């Protein structure tokens, strides 16, 4: 009988490769701007894409806590388009929001938008992905490096050392892509045989297509690490169509509702589960705390756990 197992990850946030965004200090307080009650706040939110269940849940977490506190939220969907996100943030700045919560499409491309907010005196909190430039109050994120390491360690456990493994990478330029890849490589280069690694842009349909191509080029694949659950689910479709379900293990990342269901069904071997709704609430709470004059940590760690389905 199968049972669902959860193993807690380390909570300490290690942000190697996050970029050069300047934070306002290890312990940040709102010493200059006027303090405001949560019910007075107008919060601008820019989400990288709402075509991904993970970010839908993140957005919902922000909205739910804002509603509880009477805050006003103006949320926009960048649709995975860096130019649109920059324009969206500029529009929110023009609307005079009190604070910006930004989940960047690309950690480098978001820099001008963060700098524009800085110039306008609007504080910025980044979520899940960092900004490589500009001044940020705090970053709310899971430890993606540790998560990548967890995935590689589990693949080694279930597929064996030196297993022929491929990686589906996320959006190029996103800090989460770099960090998850770094963590995976930290372990995989010593204990797995990584025979291919290609981007599928955190997208399920692209995950399916890229996996189909990988299977044609590498018929001996034994394991797949997908940097999010959407790509993992696309890869599973390709693996099932090729009749290789029993031969190939797939590990995802995020712990979305569909990902967890796939783990429970036994089609997905495991997922490194983030808690996107909690991440959104942590970011919104940080905004409230900032305008209450409270001290904020430079990084706010959102929890991770490895969710597996074992016999």
C-alpha positions in Angstrom: 0.0 0.0 0.0 1.4 3.4 -1.0 1.7 6.2 1.5 2.6 9.8 1.1 5.9 10.9 2.8 7.0 14.4 3.5 10.6 15.3 4.5 11.2 18.8 5.7 14.0 20.7 4.1 16.4 23.1 5.7 14.8 26.5 6.3 17.9 28.6 6.1 17.9 30.5 2.8 21.0 30.2 0.8 20.8 32.5 -2.3 23.9 31.7 -4.3 23.4 33.0 -7.8 20.5 35.3 -6.9 22.2 38.3 -8.4 23.3 41.7 -7.2 20.1 43.3 -6.0 20.7 45.6 -3.1 18.6 45.0 -0.1 18.0 47.8 2.4 19.8 46.0 5.1 20.0 42.7 6.9 17.3 43.9 9.2 15.1 46.4 7.3 12.8 48.9 8.9 10.7 51.6 7.4 12.5 54.6 8.8 11.7 57.2 6.1 8.2 56.5 4.6 5.0 57.4 6.5 3.7 54.5 8.5 0.3 53.2 7.5 -2.3 50.9 8.8 -2.9 47.7 6.7 -6.4 48.9 5.8 -4.9 52.0 4.1 -2.4 50.2 2.0 -2.7 50.0 -1.8 -0.4 47.1 -2.9 0.7 46.6 -6.5 1.4 43.0 -7.5 3.1 41.8 -10.6 3.0 38.0 -11.2 5.2 36.4 -13.8 2.3 34.3 -15.2 -1.1 33.3 -14.1 -1.0 30.4 -16.7 0.7 28.3 -14.0 -1.1 26.9 -11.0 1.8 27.7 -8.7 1.6 31.4 -9.4 -2.1 31.4 -9.2 -1.8 30.1 -5.7 0.9 32.6 -4.8 -1.4 35.4 -6.1 -4.3 34.0 -4.1 -2.2 34.0 -0.9 -1.5 37.7 -1.3 -5.1 38.5 -2.0 -6.5 36.4 0.9 -4.3 38.1 3.5 -4.9 41.5 2.0 -8.6 40.9 2.3 -8.3 39.9 5.9 -6.5 43.1 6.6 -8.6 45.4 4.5 -5.8 46.2 2.1 -6.4 47.1 -1.6 -4.5 44.9 -4.1 -3.9 45.7 -7.8 -2.6 42.5 -9.4 -1.4 42.2 -13.0 -0.3 39.2 -15.0 3.0 39.6 -17.0 2.1 36.5 -19.1 5.8 35.5 -19.0 6.7 38.6 -21.0 9.5 40.7 -19.6 8.5 43.8 -21.6 4.9 43.5 -20.5 6.1 43.1 -16.8 8.2 46.3 -17.0 5.2 48.2 -18.5 2.8 46.7 -15.9 5.1 47.8 -13.0 5.4 51.3 -14.6 1.6 51.5 -14.7 1.3 50.5 -11.1 3.9 53.2 -10.2 1.8 55.8 -12.1 -1.2 54.7 -10.1 0.6 55.6 -6.9 0.6 52.2 -5.1 2.2 52.2 -1.7 4.4 49.1 -2.3 5.2 46.7 -5.1 5.3 42.9 -4.7 7.0 41.5 -7.8 7.5 38.0 -8.9 9.9 38.5 -11.8 9.7 36.8 -15.2 13.5 37.4 -15.5 15.8 38.5 -12.7 17.9 40.7 -14.9 15.1 42.2 -17.1 13.2 43.3 -14.0 16.0 45.6 -12.9 14.8 48.8 -14.7 11.3 48.4 -13.2 12.8 48.0 -9.7 15.0 51.0 -10.3 12.0 53.0 -11.5 10.1 52.1 -8.3 13.2 53.1 -6.3 13.3 56.5 -8.0 9.6 57.0 -7.2 10.1 56.2 -3.5 8.0 53.0 -3.8 9.4 50.0 -1.8 9.8 46.7 -3.6 9.5 43.1 -2.3 10.4 40.3 -4.6 8.8 36.9 -4.5 10.2 33.5 -5.5 12.8 35.1 -7.8 15.2 37.8 -7.1 16.1 41.0 -8.9 19.7 41.4 -10.1 19.6 45.2 -9.6 17.8 48.0 -7.9 17.0 48.2 -4.2 14.7 45.6 -2.7 13.3 45.6 0.9 13.3 41.8 1.1 13.1 38.6 -0.9 10.5 36.0 0.0 11.6 32.7 -1.5 12.2 29.0 -0.9 15.8 27.7 -0.9 15.9 26.6 -4.5 19.5 25.4 -4.3 18.7 23.0 -1.5 15.5 22.0 -3.4 17.6 21.0 -6.4 20.0 19.1 -4.2 17.0 17.2 -2.7 15.7 16.3 -6.1 19.1 14.9 -7.2 19.6 13.0 -4.0 16.2 11.3 -4.4 16.8 10.4 -8.0 20.1 8.8 -6.9 18.1 6.9 -4.2 15.4 5.5 -6.5 17.3 5.1 -9.8 20.8 4.4 -8.5 24.2 6.1 -8.8 25.2 7.0 -12.3 21.6 6.6 -13.6 21.2 8.2 -17.0 19.3 11.4 -16.1 18.0 14.4 -18.0 17.0 17.8 -16.7 14.1 20.1 -17.9 15.1 23.7 -17.1 12.9 26.6 -16.4 12.8 30.1 -18.0 16.3 31.2 -18.9 17.3 34.2 -16.8 15.0 33.4 -13.8 16.9 33.1 -10.6 14.9 30.0 -9.7 16.1 28.3 -12.9 19.7 29.0 -12.0 19.4 28.1 -8.4 17.5 24.8 -8.9 19.9 23.9 -11.6 22.9 24.7 -9.4 21.5 22.6 -6.5 20.8 19.7 -8.9 24.3 19.9 -10.4 25.9 20.1 -7.0 24.8 16.5 -6.4 24.3 15.1 -9.9 27.8 15.9 -11.2 29.2 13.5 -8.5 26.5 10.8 -8.5 24.4 10.8 -11.6 25.1 10.6 -15.4 23.4 13.7 -16.7 23.1 13.1 -20.4 21.0 16.1 -21.5 19.6 19.4 -20.0 17.3 21.7 -22.0 14.9 24.5 -21.2 11.1 24.0 -21.4 10.3 27.4 -19.9 8.4 26.1 -16.8 5.6 25.1 -19.3 3.7 21.8 -19.5 3.3 21.7 -23.3 7.0 22.5 -23.8 7.9 19.9 -21.2 6.0 17.3 -23.3 7.7 18.4 -26.6 11.2 18.6 -25.1 10.8 15.2 -23.4 9.6 13.6 -26.7 12.8 14.9 -28.4 15.0 13.7 -25.5 13.5 10.2 -25.6 14.2 10.0 -29.3 17.8 11.0 -28.9 18.4 9.1 -25.6 16.5 5.8 -25.4 18.3 4.8 -22.2 17.0 7.6 -20.0 16.3 6.3 -16.4 15.3 9.5 -14.6 14.1 13.1 -15.2 14.5 16.2 -13.0 12.0 18.8 -14.1 12.5 22.2 -12.4 8.8 22.6 -11.9 5.7 20.3 -11.8 4.2 21.6 -15.0 7.2 20.5 -17.0 7.3 17.2 -15.1 3.6 16.5 -16.0 4.4 17.3 -19.6 7.3 14.9 -19.5 5.1 12.2 -18.0 2.8 12.5 -20.9 5.7 11.9 -23.3 7.0 9.0 -21.3 3.5 7.3 -21.1 3.1 7.7 -24.8 6.4 6.0 -25.4 5.4 3.1 -23.1 8.3 3.8 -20.7 6.4 4.5 -17.5 7.9 1.7 -15.6 11.5 2.5 -16.8 11.7 6.2 -16.0 11.4 8.0 -12.7 10.3 11.7 -12.8 10.9 14.2 -10.0 9.3 17.7 -10.1 9.5 20.9 -8.1 6.8 23.2 -6.6 4.2 20.8 -5.1 1.3 22.2 -7.1 -2.1 20.6 -6.7 -1.7 18.7 -10.0 1.8 17.7 -9.0 0.7 16.3 -5.6 -2.1 14.4 -7.3 0.4 12.8 -9.7 2.6 11.8 -6.8 -0.4 10.2 -5.0 -1.4 8.4 -8.3 2.2 7.1 -8.6 2.9 8.7 -12.0 5.2 11.3 -10.5 7.9 9.9 -8.3 8.3 12.9 -6.1 8.0 16.7 -6.0 10.1 19.2 -4.1 7.1 21.0 -2.7 7.0 24.7 -2.1 4.0 26.3 -0.5 3.0 29.1 -2.9 0.0 30.3 -1.0 2.0 30.6 2.1 4.8 32.4 0.1 2.2 34.9 -1.1 1.0 35.5 2.5 4.5 35.9 3.8 5.1 38.6 1.1 1.9 40.4 1.9 2.6 40.2 5.7 6.1 41.7 5.0 4.4 44.6 3.2 2.1 45.2 6.2 5.0 44.9 8.7 7.1 47.3 6.6 4.4 50.1 6.9 3.9 49.3 10.6 7.6 50.2 11.1 8.6 46.7 12.1 12.0 45.1 11.4 12.2 42.8 8.3 14.8 40.2 7.6 16.8 40.6 4.4 15.5 37.2 3.2 12.3 35.5 4.3 12.4 31.8 3.8 9.3 29.9 2.6 9.3 26.2 3.6 10.2 23.3 1.3 9.5 19.6 1.6 10.2 16.5 -0.5 6.9 14.7 -1.1 7.2 11.1 -2.3 5.0 8.2 -2.8 6.7 5.0 -1.7 5.5 1.4 -1.5 
